[in-house]
Amino acid sequence: MPTDCLFRDDAYLRDCRATVLGITDQGGLVLDRTVFYATSGGQPGDRGVLVTAGGAEIPIGTAVYTDAAKSDIAHVPADGAGRPNVGEAATARIDWELRYARMRMHTALHLLSAVLPYAVTGGSVGDAESRLDFDIPEAGLDKDEITAKLNEMIAADAEVRSRWISDEELAANPGLVKTMSVKPPMGTGRVRLIEIVGFDLQPCGGTHVRRTSEIGAVRVTQIEKKGKLNRRVRLALA
Ligand SMILES: [Zn+2]
């Protein structure tokens, strides 16, 4: 039975009741449902705790998919932590401060891809800094100019919406895919589109804030040349 990924429909859920379905060979705990985002698309898996029915807190270092189809999520306990038994009930609770910062960062990266409308070749959401790599043949990018445009979009308080479309609809609209290195997850029959109203539309499985104003001020910290056709743009929450 696949893990019910509650974060896909509501990124603001901080905890949920769940049942331990299994334990992987690496000791990861697979639950029937979870609020833990699992590492993918450049966004790291959530940290948090699993609270057993007896009240014991098991620290979880990260969450990862156990399979290429991204159906099961393993919650990886920190070293030396105890383990609940299969069939036991538990409460899964994420480190909300950390996750919310990542939601703000991640949404800011969508805006960055709108400010710089070039193909994206890679990216990652970090806790201090996040980055996107662009396929841009020439330099001439200005940190302050990009920062100003980003902060304008943030101040516009644009709504961030999600909706699902079929694999066929996505295949018919290849222009929606900005990221060449990370193909949107297809094959399950549907793909989630994230729209920042007025600014950006692209398939994405990550976690986002509801309105751009929640991001708060950001700053482009560095623009690096990564090979002839690549520019790496780093940004941080101000
Ligand atoms: Zn996203």
Boltz pocket constraint, residues with backbone or C-beta under 6 A from the ligand:
constraints:
  - pocket:
      binder: B
      contacts: [[A, 106], [A, 107], [A, 110], [A, 194], [A, 203], [A, 204], [A, 205], [A, 206], [A, 207], [A, 208]]
      max_distance: 6.0
